[in-house]
Amino acid sequence: WDDMWLHEGLGTYMQPLDMQWLRGDMEYHANLLKQRATLANKHPVVSGKSMREEDVYSDERGPGHDIYYKGSLVMDTLRQLIGDQAFFDATRLAVYGRTDPAPGNFKPLYANTQDYIAAVNKVTGKDYKWFFDVYLYQPALPELVATRANGQLNLAWKTGGKPFPMPVDVRVGNKVETVAMTNGKGSVPIAADQSFTPDPHPKVLRQLAHVDAFQKDRDEREKEEARKKAAGG
């Protein structure tokens, strides 16, 4: 049950993927944006220990709905990071045991989180343990901190001390640059009169203050409506 995010996350991600194939990028991103607004980030998606079904699916005792929507958004971020070919090959390898499945040439597999990470590493030839450590094994999302000083836009990932060399696109003025973020930090030149937008074509699942504010307001309104309903009843 601790690996159920693979089943539910991939299943949920198939929905925006189908929209992208059928209707294009706008509906793909619109679908993902709706998913982003649901995340609780109170419990790790993967605890690393034996879990009961009722706890995994509980929003209070476990990841709950995050195994669906955070799982889906983690898949999207991984796809943006390693590219379509590697992403779909790794997924096929984890599901079918090979990257070229066809009727009759594979047997059903039961893969866990470590199996999926191993598939990603095998296909890419790189170690992406850092990616899954941050997204799956702790509740908080990575936060991108941006500061301006002396003609530089300084960027740093805040991840609770875990390594996170996630590259990020940044629009400075009218130009978009990819910052390597070696050791979780990077910088680009910026003039005093230039604006900037981190991750302008959303590729990275991260903590966002405006989403947090939206969720807080929504939760408070729902509580107030429930209070009024209870008082009226």
Secondary structure, DSSP 8 states (H G I E B T S, - for coil): -TTHHHHHHHHHHHHHHHHHHHH-HHHHHHHHHHHHTT---SS-S--SS---HHHHT-TTTS-TTHHHHHHHHHHHHHHHHH-HHHHHHHHHHHHHSSSS--TTS-------HHHHHHHHHHHHTS--HHHHHHHHSSSS--EEEEEEETTEEEEEEESTT------EEEEETTEEEEE--GGGEEEEE--TT--EEESSS--S----HHHHHHHHHHHHHHHHHHHHHHHH-
